[in-house]
Amino acid sequence: MSDDSVGAAQPKLHQFVDRDEFEYAGAAGGFLDKNGYPFTRGRIFESLEQDTGQYDDARDIFWASGTCLAVRKQLFTQLGGFEESFFMHMEEIDLCWRIKSLGFRVVLVPESVIYHMGGASLSKQSSRKHFLNYRNNLLMLYRNLPPKQWRLLLLRRMALDIAAIGKAVLSGQPGFGWAILRGYVAAFRLKSDHKAIRPLKHQITAPLPYRGSIVWDYFMAGKKHFSDLDAHLFEAPRKG
């Protein structure tokens, strides 16, 4: 990385089979909404976009996918690498957030494209995948948000995730609802293990990059593509 301001980077990620379609795990770079839900340029929830060059600008992103991630060795060592207790899912988002909180950038390198066969470890239908996603997402937020912001966000998240449990049960997927509940129980049990790394009360950390709700945008407003989202709700990106 010749730009000293860049701490981490990723290429565009395409599916291995449908090679013109973005890949679920990282597409063209990741973000978090105001409630801590992740999404990417090229994939929001289950909606995957075709890559027509719409995200070919070399710009800042909030997190780079662990599918193909370049990180400065000094930063990786300084931050202790990935959080091993996460096992899988969200560990790269946690690392990128900590990198950004140190003042470094995370960027997309659109000239580079890789093809990824996703779901090799756990399929999207796996209840264990849902459990790990929710547990690790809650712990990641706890680790990176100042205490007051964490408490306010948690109230919103609990309301949204209770709704997600209800949706899973009503749609005949009670295992997914149970996975969300287990994720909460496990996250609260493990909070004390992560207390030492938390930001101090007045410590400034990298803000959540999207001030809107991706849940509202997708399910209520029908915004299925990243380009449909309100640009003014994003933290202004730095372009490379």
C-alpha positions in Angstrom: 0.0 0.0 0.0 1.7 3.2 -1.2 -0.8 5.5 0.5 0.2 5.8 4.1 -3.4 6.8 5.1 -4.8 3.4 4.1 -4.9 0.7 6.7 -6.8 -2.0 4.9 -8.3 -2.7 1.4 -10.3 -5.2 -0.5 -11.0 -6.0 -4.2 -14.5 -6.3 -5.7 -15.9 -9.7 -4.9 -17.9 -11.7 -7.5 -19.6 -15.0 -7.3 -17.7 -18.0 -8.5 -20.6 -19.4 -10.6 -22.5 -16.3 -11.6 -19.4 -14.3 -12.4 -21.1 -11.0 -13.3 -22.9 -10.9 -10.0 -21.6 -9.5 -6.7 -20.7 -12.0 -4.0 -22.7 -12.0 -0.7 -19.7 -11.7 1.7 -18.4 -8.4 0.6 -19.4 -7.2 -2.9 -17.8 -3.8 -3.4 -17.2 -2.9 0.2 -19.1 -2.9 3.5 -20.9 -0.4 5.8 -22.9 -0.4 9.0 -26.2 1.4 9.5 -27.2 3.4 12.6 -28.3 0.2 14.3 -25.2 -1.7 13.6 -26.5 -3.9 10.8 -24.0 -4.6 8.0 -24.6 -4.2 4.3 -22.5 -3.7 1.2 -22.3 -1.9 -2.1 -23.8 -4.6 -4.3 -25.7 -6.6 -1.7 -28.4 -5.6 0.8 -29.8 -8.5 2.8 -30.7 -11.1 0.1 -30.7 -8.8 -2.9 -27.5 -9.2 -5.0 -26.7 -6.8 -7.8 -25.1 -7.5 -11.2 -21.8 -5.7 -11.5 -22.2 -3.2 -14.4 -19.3 -0.9 -13.2 -21.6 1.1 -10.9 -19.2 0.8 -8.0 -15.9 1.2 -9.8 -14.9 4.3 -8.0 -11.9 3.8 -5.7 -13.4 5.1 -2.5 -13.5 4.7 1.2 -15.6 1.9 2.7 -16.2 1.1 6.4 -15.2 -2.5 6.4 -13.4 -4.8 4.0 -14.4 -8.4 3.6 -12.3 -11.1 5.2 -12.8 -13.1 2.0 -9.9 -11.1 0.5 -8.4 -8.5 2.8 -5.1 -6.7 2.8 -4.1 -5.1 6.1 -0.9 -3.3 7.1 1.2 -5.8 9.1 2.1 -3.2 11.7 -1.6 -2.3 12.3 -2.7 -6.0 12.4 0.0 -6.7 15.0 -0.7 -3.5 17.0 -4.5 -4.4 17.2 -3.9 -8.0 18.0 -5.3 -9.3 14.8 -8.8 -10.8 14.5 -10.8 -11.3 17.7 -10.3 -15.1 18.1 -13.4 -15.6 20.2 -15.6 -14.6 17.3 -14.5 -17.9 15.5 -16.1 -16.7 12.3 -18.3 -13.8 11.1 -17.8 -10.1 12.0 -14.2 -10.4 12.9 -13.1 -8.4 9.9 -15.7 -5.7 10.5 -14.4 -5.4 14.1 -10.8 -5.2 12.9 -11.6 -2.6 10.3 -13.6 -0.5 12.8 -10.6 -0.4 15.1 -8.3 0.5 12.2 -10.6 3.4 11.3 -10.8 4.5 14.9 -7.0 4.9 14.8 -7.4 7.3 11.9 -6.6 5.0 9.0 -8.7 4.5 5.9 -10.3 1.3 4.6 -10.7 1.3 0.8 -12.0 -0.6 -2.2 -9.6 -1.4 -5.0 -12.0 -1.9 -8.0 -9.3 -2.7 -10.5 -8.9 -6.0 -8.7 -11.7 -8.6 -8.9 -11.8 -12.1 -7.3 -14.4 -14.9 -7.6 -15.6 -16.5 -4.4 -17.5 -19.6 -3.7 -19.5 -18.6 -0.6 -21.1 -20.8 2.0 -18.4 -23.4 2.1 -18.1 -23.3 5.9 -21.8 -22.6 6.9 -24.6 -22.2 4.4 -27.0 -19.2 4.6 -29.7 -21.6 5.9 -27.6 -22.7 8.9 -29.0 -21.7 12.3 -25.4 -21.7 13.6 -24.5 -19.1 11.1 -27.4 -16.9 12.3 -26.3 -17.5 15.9 -22.7 -16.4 15.2 -23.8 -13.4 13.2 -26.0 -12.1 16.0 -23.7 -12.9 18.9 -20.6 -11.5 17.2 -22.4 -8.4 15.9 -23.6 -7.5 19.4 -20.1 -8.1 20.8 -18.5 -6.0 18.0 -20.8 -3.1 18.8 -20.1 -3.4 22.5 -16.3 -3.4 21.8 -16.4 -0.4 19.5 -19.1 2.0 20.7 -18.8 4.4 23.6 -20.9 3.2 26.6 -23.8 5.7 26.2 -24.1 5.2 22.5 -24.0 1.4 23.0 -26.9 1.6 25.5 -29.1 3.7 23.2 -28.3 1.5 20.2 -29.1 -1.7 22.1 -32.6 -0.5 22.9 -33.3 0.0 19.2 -31.7 -3.3 18.3 -33.7 -5.3 20.8 -36.9 -4.0 19.3 -35.8 -4.8 15.8 -34.5 -8.2 16.7 -37.6 -9.2 18.6 -39.5 -8.4 15.3 -37.0 -10.6 13.4 -37.7 -13.4 15.8 -41.4 -13.0 15.3 -40.9 -13.0 11.5 -38.8 -16.2 11.6 -41.5 -18.0 13.7 -44.4 -16.8 11.5 -42.5 -17.8 8.3 -42.0 -21.4 9.6 -38.3 -20.9 10.5 -38.3 -21.1 14.3 -34.7 -22.3 14.3 -33.6 -18.9 13.1 -35.6 -17.1 15.8 -34.1 -19.4 18.4 -30.6 -18.6 17.0 -31.2 -14.9 17.4 -32.2 -15.4 21.0 -29.3 -17.6 21.7 -27.0 -15.0 20.1 -28.2 -12.4 22.6 -27.8 -14.7 25.6 -24.3 -15.7 24.6 -23.3 -12.0 23.8 -24.4 -10.9 27.3 -22.6 -13.7 28.9 -19.3 -12.8 27.1 -19.5 -9.1 27.6 -17.1 -9.1 30.5 -14.4 -10.8 28.4 -14.4 -7.7 26.1 -14.8 -4.9 28.7 -11.1 -4.0 28.7 -11.0 -3.2 25.0 -14.1 -0.9 25.1 -13.8 2.8 24.4 -13.6 5.1 27.4 -16.7 7.3 28.1 -15.4 10.3 26.1 -13.1 8.5 23.7 -13.8 9.3 20.0 -14.2 6.2 17.8 -15.0 6.0 14.1 -18.8 6.7 13.8 -21.3 4.4 12.3 -21.1 5.4 8.6 -24.8 5.3 7.6 -27.2 7.4 9.7 -30.3 5.7 8.2 -31.9 2.3 9.0 -31.1 -0.3 6.4 -34.0 -2.4 7.8 -36.5 0.4 7.1 -35.0 1.2 3.7 -35.1 -2.4 2.5 -38.3 -3.8 4.0 -40.5 -0.7 4.2 -39.1 1.7 1.6 -38.3 -1.0 -1.0 -34.7 0.1 -1.5 -33.0 -3.0 -2.8 -29.8 -1.5 -4.2 -27.0 0.5 -2.5 -27.5 3.2 -5.1 -31.1 3.6 -3.9 -30.0 4.8 -0.5 -30.0 8.4 0.5 -26.4 9.6 -0.2 -26.6 12.4 2.4 -27.1 9.9 5.2 -23.5 8.6 4.6 -20.4 9.9 6.2 -18.7 11.8 3.4 -16.2 9.3 1.8 -12.6 10.2 0.9 -11.8 9.2 -2.6 -8.5 7.7 -3.7 
